[in-house]
Amino acid sequence: RTDTGVCPYKIHKNTSGRGGPPCPPCDQLSVFGLFEIRKLFLDSSLAYIFFVIQNLAPHFAVPTAELLKAAILESPFYSDWAKSEEMAGLTADKLLTIPKENVLIFLENDVVLGVLVSSSEEAGLLWLSWCVVSPAARGRGIAGALIEAFHASAKARGVHKTWCDSRVGNTASARMLEKAGYVVVATLKKHWYGLDYLIWERLVNS
């Protein structure tokens, strides 16, 4: 919660304003295990909903893989070759072989609405591979929440920089990354799968 009474992740409508009472949902935060954040938020009808950002658990592997597959298939920015190769590495079975701290999922009432996949730490760096949100849940700040959770986890692990790529021309991804504090440091021509990419980075403490 910010001091203006507005939830930074836009998950709910907060009725408290500056100088008013604290927003109870945003103040209810706990940390469990390696990395798990739980919060209660209010929806537009002021009824409580429950959302969790947590590491991937086995029983959520299938819906998480399906969400990633759907996002990759619908993307106009990747070739059939790129889609085939990427989906092959993101099946439910493959996701469960990734260290759990490298797969964060956003759950609302036990439904997977978003996922962020990263690489393992290498020389103080973490690579953000994928950040995907269900089409029905876009525009609610879920991607931003996942990225901030990713950075909190990175900081806890002693990482000093996170970095990633986006396809040239993917303005939605560019806006999301800029909002999350990333800056473009390079353009790669005819790189992975023969496509053009922007390379982004963010210092963890920035």
N, C-alpha and C positions, 0 to 999 in steps of 0.2 A: 504494500500500500504506500502511496506517496502522501505527502502532507496536504495535497489538494483533495484528498479523499477519493482519488480515482485509481482503480486497480491497474497497475502497469501492464498487465497481460490482457486486459479488456475481456476477461472471461465473464464478468458479471457487471451489473449496474450497481454502483455503490451510491447510496443515498446520503452518506455523510459528507460534509464539506469541510473546508479549512476551519480549524478551530472547533469543529464538532467532535462527537464521540468517535473513538477509533472504530475502524471497520473490523468486526470480530472475525469474519472469514479469513481475511488476509493476515490477521495476527496469529492464526492457528497454523503453526509450521513446526514440523518435527523432522529430524534426520535419523534414518535407520540404516544399519548395515553399511556397505561400501558406498552406496549413493542412492538415496531414495528421499524424495521430498513429497510430503503430503500436505494438501491444503483443502479447505472447504471454501467454496465460492457461492455466490448467489446468482441464479439465472434471471432472465428478464421478468419472470413472474414472482421473483423474490422467494422462490422455493430453493431449498438447499440441494446442491449437487455435489458429487465427490469426484475430485480428480487427483491423479497421482502421476508424477514423473518418476520412473524407476528404471532399474536395469531390467533387461529382458528376462522373463521367467519362462520355463519350458512350455507351460500351457498357453502362453501368448505367442509362441513362435509361428504358428500357422497363420493367424490373422495378420501378424506383423509382416510376414513374407508376402501375403496376398496384397497388402497395402503398398508395399514397395514395388511389386510386380505391376500392379495397376498404374502406378505413377510413371514407371518407366515406359510401359506400353503406350500410354496416352501422350507422352512427351513428343513434341514436334522437333526437338533439338538433337535427337540421336538417330543414327542409322540403324537398320535392322541388325547389322553386325554388332554394333555397340549394345543394343538392347539385349540381344541373345547372350552376349558374354557377361554383361552385368547381372542379368537375372539368374544366370547359372551360379553365380557366387552368392546369391541372396535368397536361396531356398530356406525353408524352415530348418532343415538339417544343417545347412551351412551356417545359418545364424547362430545356432547353438554351439558351434565350434569356436565362435569369436569370443574372446574374453568378455565377461558380462558387463564390465565397466565401459565397454566400447559400443554397447547398444542401449540407448535410452528410448523408452516408449512413453507416450502420453496417453493415459487412460482416463476416460470419463465414464463412471458407473460400469467399470470393467470392460469397456469397449475401446479398442486401440484406435485412436484418432490421429496419432502422429508418431514418427520414429526418426531417430538420428543415429547414424552408424558412423563410427570413426575407426581409425587404425590404432595400433598399439603405440605407446610412447617410444620415440626414438631420438636420442640425443637432445632431449628437452622439447621435442616437437610432437604435436598431434595433428593428424590429417583428418579433416571432416569429409567423409566420403559421401554421405547422403543425408538430407533432411527433407522429409516428406510428410505432408498433412493430407488427411482425407478431404476430397473436394467439398463435402458437405460441411466441413468444420473450418474451412479457410476464412481468413479475415478476422479471426478471433485472437490473434497473437500467439497461437500455439507454437509456430515455428520459432518465434522469438523466445518463448519460454524454454523450449528444448535447447536452443543455442546457449542461453544463459546457464541452464543446468549443466550443459557440456563444459562451459568455461569454469564453472564452480568445481566440477569434478577434475578438470585439468589442473586448476590451481592447487587443489588438494593433493595432487600427485606430483607437484613440483615442476609442472610443464611451464615453459616461459613463452611459448608461441603456438597458436593454432593456425592452420592454413588449409586451403581448399581450392577447388576450381569451379568455374561455371562456364557454360557454353557462351561464346560470343553471340549476342543477340537475345539472350535470355534475360530480358529486362526485369522480370518478376524476381528471379534469383538475385540479380544485381541489387535491386532495391532492398531485399531482405538482408543481404550481407552488409550493405552500407549502413542500414539501420542498426545492425548488430555490432558496428564498429570496425568492420573489415575495410581494408584498402587494397586496390589493385597494385600489384608489384611487377607483373609481367603479362605479356600476351604470347601465347604459343600457337604458331601456325602449323596446320596439318600435323597435329600431335596424336594423342590417343585416337585410334580408329580413323586416322586421317582427318580429324576435325580440328577446328580452332577453339582455343580456350583462353579465358582470363584466369590468372592465378592471384588469389587473395590471401592476405594474412592479417592477423590481429595479435598484438601482444596481450598476454593473459591479464596483466595488471593494468591495462589501459581502459 
